[in-house]
Amino acid sequence: MKITEKEVRYVAGLANLDLKPDEIGRMVHDLDSILEHMDALAGINTDGVEPMSQVLYDAEETATLRPDAERAPLGNEAALANAPAPGHGYFKVPKVIDR
């Protein structure tokens, strides 16, 4: 699969990146290489391979997850207790994107 310079510029715009011309050329090459690897992986025959739901042990005593138990929600006041700038029940954050 070949990725175009136009597609790289589009994705960079979505990510709010300002790439220089030499960076765009490098990204075209790098992203194209990644997509070639993905095509190679997509072509691997996985017939007869059992899907894995997780990579943890099956035995209860060695499982690393805590039990799934119901508990009361945290609540706004407790969630915002250490917020640097809470406001009206929400987290206030500085504006980071200007377009």
N, C-alpha and C positions, 0 to 999 in steps of 0.2 A: 504494500500500500504506500502510495506516495502522498505526503502531506505538502500542501502548497504554502507559499509565503503568505498568501491572503488568509489562509486558515490560521496560521501562526499569529498574524496580526489580530485576527478576530478573537482568539483565545486570550491573547495578551490584554486586549481591551476588556474582556470579561473579568480578568484577574486584576485589572487596574494597574498593569505594568507598562512602563514606558521603555520599550526596548530600542536599543541603537541598531543601525543596519547590520553591523557585524554580529550582534547578538541574535538577530532574527535569522541570519544565515546559519549560525551555530544551532539554534533551536530547530530549524527545519531539519537539519542533519540528525540531531539527537532524537527528536520526536519520531522521525521516520524510522530510525533504528529501533526504538521502543515498539513501534507498531509492527515492524517486521518480526520481532521476538514474539509478540502477542499472536500474530498469524501462525507462527511455528507452533506455539502452545495449543492453539485452537485445532491444529491438525493432528494432534496426538490422539491415538485410539485409546479410549478409556472404557471400552466394553468390558464388563466383568469386574470392574474395580468398584468395590463397595464405597458409597459416599460416607464421609466422616461428619458427624454432627458436631464434634468437638475433639480436642486433642488431650482431654483430661483422662485420667484412669477411670475404669469402670467400677473398681472397688470402692465402696462407701468410705472406708477408713483412709483412703489416700486421695479422695476428691478434694479439690482446693476451693470449691465454691461454698459460700455460706448457704444455709437453708433459705428457701424462698418463703419468708414469713410476712404476713400482713402487719403493718404498723401505721401509726398516725402520721399524716403529712407534716412537714416542717413548719409551715405557716410563714406569712409575710414578715412579721416582726422579727422572728428568729433568723430568717434568711437574710434580711437586710441589716442585722445587728452590726456586722463588721464592714459594711459597705462604705467606701470613702465618701460617696455623695448620693445617699438615697433621696428619693423625692416622690411623694404621693404614691407610695407602695411599689415603686419600681427602682431599678438600678439606673442611675444617671451615668452616661459615658460620654467622653468627648467625641466630637465629630472628627472622623478620620478620612473621609472621602469627600473631595470636592470635585465636581464635574461641571 
